[in-house]
Amino acid sequence: MIDKLLINGVIVSHTETYRGNIGIENGKICAITAPDERPVAREVIDVKGKYVIPGGIDSHIHFQDPGFTEREDFESGTAAAAVGGVTTGISHPLNLPPVVDLESYEFTVKAYENRGYIDYGIHAGGTAGNCSLIEQLWTDTGATSIKMFMCFSVAEFPYVKDDALYEILTKVAAVDGLAMIHAENNELIQYHEKRLKAEGRKDPMAYLESHCEEGELESVKRALYYLEITGAKGVILHSGMCSALREIRAAKQRGVKVYAECCPHFLTFNDQDMAEYGPYLKFSPVMRDEKNRQELWKLLEEGYIQTMGSDHSPYTEEEKRRGMMNIWDAPNGIPGVQMTMPVLLNGVNEGKLSFQRLVEITSWNPSRIYGLDYCKGSITIGKDADLVVVDMDKKHTFAKSDIKSKAKWSPYVGKTFKGWPVMTFVRGEVVAENGNVIGKAGFGKYVERKKYAEKKR
């Protein structure tokens, strides 16, 4: 007799859709059977013809914890993820302390113990000041990547100029690591920001102008060049500009080991929305025009994008409100981990995206890119029973009362989506159902990168 059996589901993988039942034993998938084959189980859950997909892996979350817990904390961030159909979240290194050496990495591991609702990984960081530590950061931890900025982000996490970028990528390549790169041209941003401020511009559109397309495209090309000459593997983060995605695709086709990540906000909003939302849509890189947004859906379906990350980066409403009169006074970042799946599921319902591609970019690909495929990323016997039951007929307008993040605001409030996650399993346990968190804080466990986990055994 097995622990649980999900019956009457429509199972979606990255290659096919089929009807079947899923057996769970000790948190793992132990059986996948035809609809009329039902192993005896202690608990039977009838999903009544709804779709079942692998749990989402969000590799781009700023939990703001430790260090900035007035904005978000690990409990609330993982709660939002669970309700949104994310079963594994990977923390970015811009905490306090930033994750840039062995001590801060281990500090972060301990800080998250016995607190989260979902499983989690941790990215390390590469900065202008820790180049000598990169190889050790990779070989001596379970880190899932080395994250860098090519432009200013926060003072505690210095961005890399070309010399440090080249050195870090060389070291990443030497240990067969993975780099994550925020690619924007710092000098052009500073030039335009200084010019616009001198003109007295404080309006939201001025911020968009300071992050010009030319600067983003140039820095993506430069990042691709350094990946190519060093032989390092890398992810170009939050790629929402179609011209940059074409450059990444061309580099990939000529053998550069590169992946493109996109975010749900680029698929939802365009540059003109900035005039209405102001600081509540202030993030970087910025949105482009409506033509770009429409084309982005096409490139997503055509395989130009390998993975989807929310870039969940909440700030307090008070911090954001400072930008209402002067856009430069608001910080960069929006909450998003709860809304990635609804945005994509709505896209499936509208015929913009196939269900198989959704699974590919939210679970299958990220599990392989970040070295978690030994236990995550697919509905396969032996893998963790991380599952999401999806109601493709559910139409819901996102409301403030739906928000599980500590930041009780969202640019998605008031938007209607068809297709919602209605039940989230982490290692066989239901952690969220119908928009409510029902799991226990502390159930989530730390998941290390495959080769490091294997080395420890």
N, C-alpha and C positions, 0 to 999 in steps of 0.2 A: 504493500500500500504506500502510495506516494503522498507528499504533503498537500499539494494543491494541483488542481486541474482547471485550466481555462478552456471553456467549451464554446462552440458556435462563433469562433472568431474568423475574421478575414485577415490572414497574415500577409504583411508586406515586407519584402526584402529589397535590396538594391537592384535585384534583377527580375523579381516575379511577385505575383499576388496569387494567393491560393487559400482555400478554406481548410481549417484544421484546428486541432486542439493542442494545447501546450501544457506539458507536465512539469512540475517544479518539485525538487527535492533538495533540502539543505541549501536553499538559496540559488541553486543552479537549475538550468533547463535540463531535464532528464529525459524528456520524450516530446516528439512532435508527431502527432498521429492524424490519420484521416478523420473526417467529421464523425463517422460511425464507429470509430475505435476509441473507447474511453477507458483508460486504466483506472483502477479503483483508487480513490483519493480521499483523504480526510476532509478536504474542503473542495467543493466544486463551485467555480465562479462562472456564471453564464453571461457572456458579453453580448449576447443577443444580436449577432450579425455585425457588430461594430468592427472597425479595423484595429489590428494590433501591430504596432511597429516597435523596433528596438528603441530603448531609452535614448533620449538625446544626449549628446556630449557637447557641452558648451565650453570651448577652449579659450574663451576671452571674457573673463569675469574679474572685475575689480571689486572685491568684497569690502575694501576700505577697512579691513580688520586683519591684524592689529593696527592701531594708531589713529584711525579716523572714524570711530564707531558712532559718532553723532550723525554720520551720513548713512551708514549701513553697518551691520555686523554679520558675523558668519551664520548665526541662526536665521535672521530674517532674509538674508541673501539666498541661503539654501532652501528656505521655505518657498520663496518666489520661484526658484528654479523647479522645485518639485511640482508645484501647481501648473507650471508651464510645460511639463513633460520632459524636463531635463533631469537625468538620473546621475550624471557625472559632470561636475563643474571644475574647471581648472583655474586656479587663482593666479592673477598676474602679480609681478613683484613690486608694485608701487605702494607697498604698505609702509608702516613705520615700526621697526626699521625696514628699509627696502631689502629685498632678498638678493644680496650681491656677494655673499660669502657663505662658508659652511655654517658659521654660527647663526647668521640670520635665517638661513634655510631651516636649520633644526629648530630655531625659535618659533618659526611659523608652523612647522609640523606640530609642535607641542601646543601652540596656541589654538589650533583647530580640533584637537582631540576631544571626543565626547561632546561635540556641540552641533554638528551638522545633521540635516535631514537626508542628504544624498551623499554619494561617494564623491571623492575629490582628488585632484592632483594639484601640483604646485609648479609653476614656471619659475626659473631663476632669471636674473637680470645681468645684462652686459652694459657697462657704462664706461665713461672716459677714465674712470679711476680704478677699475678692477680687472684690467686686461690680463694681468699675471695670474688671476685666479680662475680663469674660464675653464681650463681643462679639468682642474680639481672639482669645480662646481658641477661639471657633467659626470665625471667618473665616480665621484664619492657621494652622490646623492641620487634620489629617484626623480630628479627634475625632468619635466617633459619638454622643455626648450630653454634657450637663452634669449631673452627678449631685449631689444634695443630700440632706441629712438634716434632718428636722424635729425630731429629738430627739438627745440626746448619743449619740455612737458611740465615737470615740477623740479624745483631746486634740489630736492633730496635725491633725484635720480638723473644725473647729468647725461645729456645726449652725447652721441658719438659723432665726431668729425671723421673725415675720410681715413686718417691714420689709424684711429682706434677701431673703426668699422672693419678695415682691412685686417688688422691684427686679430680681432676677435673672430672673424670669419675663418681666418687661417687656422686658428686653434680649434674652432668648432669642427672644421674639416678633419683635423688630425685625430680627433677622438670619435669621428662619425656621429657628431651631435646634430642638433637642429637649432637653427636661429629663427627668431621671429623679428620682423623689421617693420617699424612704423616709418614709412617713407614719405617725408615732406621736406622741402628745401627751406632750411632755417633762415638763411640769409634773405631769400625773397619774401618770406613771411615778415621778417623784421623790417625790411625795406618798405613794404606796402603798409604795414601797421603804422610806422613812423609817418609816412606820407599822409595817410588818412587822418591820423590824429592831428597833424599840422593843419589840415583842412577843416578841423572842427567836427569831423564825422564821429558820431556816437551811436548811430542807428544800427539795427541788426544786420542790414545788408552790407555795412562796412566790414563786418567780421568776415562775411563770405568773400568779399573782394580781397581781403588780406591773405586768404588761402587760395591763390590763383591756380588755375588748371596747369599752367606751364610749370609751376614749382612742384606740384605733385607728380606730374609726368616725368620731369627731369630726375627727381629723386628715385622714382621707381626704376627708371632706366639705369641709374647709377648703382642702385642696390643689386639689380640683375647682373650688371657687369662684374661687381665684386664677388657675387656668388659664383659666376662663371669662371673667373680666373683663380679663385681659391678652391673651387670644387666643393664648397660647403652646401649643405641642404638648408633651405630657408622657406619661410612663409611670409608673403607680403600681406600685412594685416589690413583689415577694413578697406578692401579694394572695391570702391563703389563707382569709379570713373571708368567708362567703357574703353576709352583710349588706352588707359593703363592696363586694363585686363587683356587687351590685344597684344600689348608688349610682353606681358607675362606668358601668354599662350605661345607667342613666337619663340621666346626664350626656352620654354619647356620643350617645344618641338625640336630645337637644336641641341637638346641634351642638358640644359641647365636644370639642376635639381631644385625646382621651385614649385610652391603651391600658392594659390590665391584664396584668401579668405574674404567673404563679404559679410554684411550685417543687415538685419531686417529693416533698420531705419532708412537705408538707402533705397530699399524696395517700396517704402511706404510714403516718404516725403520727398519734395523737391525744393529747389532754392527759393521759390516764391513763398513757401510755407514759413520761411524764416521771418518774413515781414509780420506774420500773424503771431507766431509762437515766441519770437525773440529769443531770450536767454534759455528758454525751455527746449530749444532745438540747437543750442550751441554745443557743438562737439567737433572733433577733428579726426581725419580729414572731413571736409564739409560736403553737403549735398550739392549736386549739380542740377541741371535743368530737367524739365519733364521729359524731353526727348531722351535724355540719358537714362532716366528712371525706367521708361518703357523698354528701352533697348537692353537694360540690365537684366530684366526678366528673361529676355530671349537668350542672352549669353549664359545665364544661369542654367537654363534648360539644355543649352548646347554643350555644356561641360567646361566652360571657361573658368568656372569657380569650383574649387575642390572641397571647401569647408565653409560652414556658416557659424560665426561667433556673434554673440549679442553686443560685445563691448559694453557690458553692463557697468556703468560708472556713476552711481547716484551721488548727488549732493543734496544738502538741505534746501528746502524751499526758500529759506531766508538768503542763502548764498546765491541762489539763482535769481531771486528778486532784485538783487543789487544791479543786475544788468538791464532792468526795465528802462531806466533813464540813460544809462551808459553801458553799452554792450560789452565794453572792455572790462567792466568790473565783475562780470559773471565768470565762474569757472567753466571748463570744458568737460562735458559728459552728461549722459542721460541714463536712466534705468532702462533695462531692456530684456533681461533674462526670462521674464515671465511671458514675453510676447513673441519670441522668435517662432515658435510652433504655430500659433494662430495666424501670423502673417503668411507663413509658407503653406499651411493647410488651406487658407483662403485662396492662395494662388493655385493650388491644385483644383479646388472647386471651380475656379474661373478659367481653367484650362491653360494656365500660363506655365505650369510645372507638373511633371509627372510625379506620381506617388513614389516611384522607384528612385527618382533623382532626389526627392526630399529625404528619403532614407539614406541615400548615398552621402549627402552633404552634412547630415546631422548625426550620423552614427558610424556607418561603415568607413568612410574616409577618415574622419578625425581619430577613430580608434587606431588606425594604421599609421597615420602621420605622427601621432604622439606616443606611440608604443604601448597602447593599452589593449590591443586586439587579442592578447592572450586571455582576457577575461571579459571584455566589453565589445560592443559594436555590432552585434548581429544576434538574430534568433537562431541559435545553433546549440545542439546538445553539448553540454559541458561548459558553456559560457554562463556568466552571471545572469539570473532571471531579471534583467532590467528591461521592463516592458512598459509601453504606453498604450492605453486603449483610447481610440480616437472616435469621436462622434462627428462624422462628416456632414450630418444634417443639422447640427446645432448651430443656430445663428444667435450671436450675442453681442451686445454693445458693451465694450469694456468701460467699467465705471470705477470711480475712485475707491468705492467699497471693495472692489476686487483685488486691490493692490496688497501684496504680501511683503513687499520691500519696506524697509524702514522709512524710505523717502515716499511720502504719501502724495506724490504727484507723478504724472506721466504724460508725455505728448500723445500717447495712444488713447487716453481717456476720451470717450465720445465716439470712437471709431468702431464700426461694426465689422465683424469677421464671421465667416461661415466655415465651420470646421474647428473643433476645440478638443484638446486633451481632457478626458473625463476621469481617467484613473491612471495613476503612476505607481509602478512597482520598482522597488530597488532591492535587488537580490531576493526576489520573491515576496517581499513584504509591501503592502499597500501603504504608501506615504502621503498620497494626495488623492482626493476624490471629489469630483464636481466642484472644483474651485476652492476646496477646503483642505488644509493640511491636517492629516490624521495620523501621521507617523510620529515617532519620538525623536526629539532632539538628541543627538549623540549616536543615532543608528548609523549615520554615514561614516564610512571608513576611508582612510588615506590609501590611494592606489599609486603605486610606483611604476615608472617606466619599465617595460618588459625586460630589457637586457640587464638593467640594474637589479630588478627583482630576481632574475635567474641567477645572477652572480652571487646574491646573498644566500641562495638555497644551498 
